[in-house]
């Protein structure tokens, strides 16, 4: 039971660290974030995603 709690806490800390890194690095200008989702474009390319800027749609 204790192992499940430790693993859950470790996963939560890992996800929180990734989010904090994304917010800090994009707001400080270290990384580029074209689509403004707080995930640096370099990380998105490493994961195989294509970071594109969202086009504004006129209604």
C-alpha positions in Angstrom: 0.0 0.0 0.0 2.8 2.4 0.8 4.4 1.7 -2.6 1.3 2.9 -4.4 1.3 6.1 -2.4 5.0 6.7 -3.1 4.6 6.1 -6.8 1.5 8.3 -7.0 3.4 11.2 -5.3 6.4 10.7 -7.6 4.2 10.8 -10.7 2.5 14.0 -9.4 5.8 15.6 -8.7 7.1 14.7 -12.1 4.0 16.2 -13.9 4.1 19.3 -11.7 7.8 19.8 -12.5 7.1 19.6 -16.3 4.3 22.1 -16.0 6.4 24.5 -13.9 9.3 24.1 -16.4 7.0 24.9 -19.3 5.5 28.0 -17.7 8.8 29.4 -16.4 10.8 28.7 -19.6 8.2 30.2 -21.9 7.5 33.3 -19.8 11.3 34.0 -19.3 11.9 33.7 -23.0 14.2 30.6 -22.9 11.9 28.5 -25.0 9.5 29.3 -27.8 5.8 28.4 -27.5 3.9 29.2 -30.7 0.6 27.7 -29.7 0.5 29.1 -26.2 -0.2 25.8 -24.3 2.8 26.2 -21.9 4.5 23.2 -23.4 7.8 24.3 -25.1 7.9 23.6 -28.8 11.2 21.8 -28.5 9.5 19.3 -26.1 6.5 18.9 -28.5 8.8 18.1 -31.4 10.7 15.5 -29.3 7.3 13.8 -28.6 6.4 13.8 -32.3 3.8 16.5 -32.2 3.7 19.4 -34.6 3.5 22.8 -32.8 1.5 25.2 -34.9 0.1 28.5 -34.1 -3.7 28.5 -33.8 -5.3 30.5 -36.5 -7.9 33.1 -35.4 -11.2 32.3 -37.0 -13.5 35.2 -37.8 -17.1 34.7 -37.2 
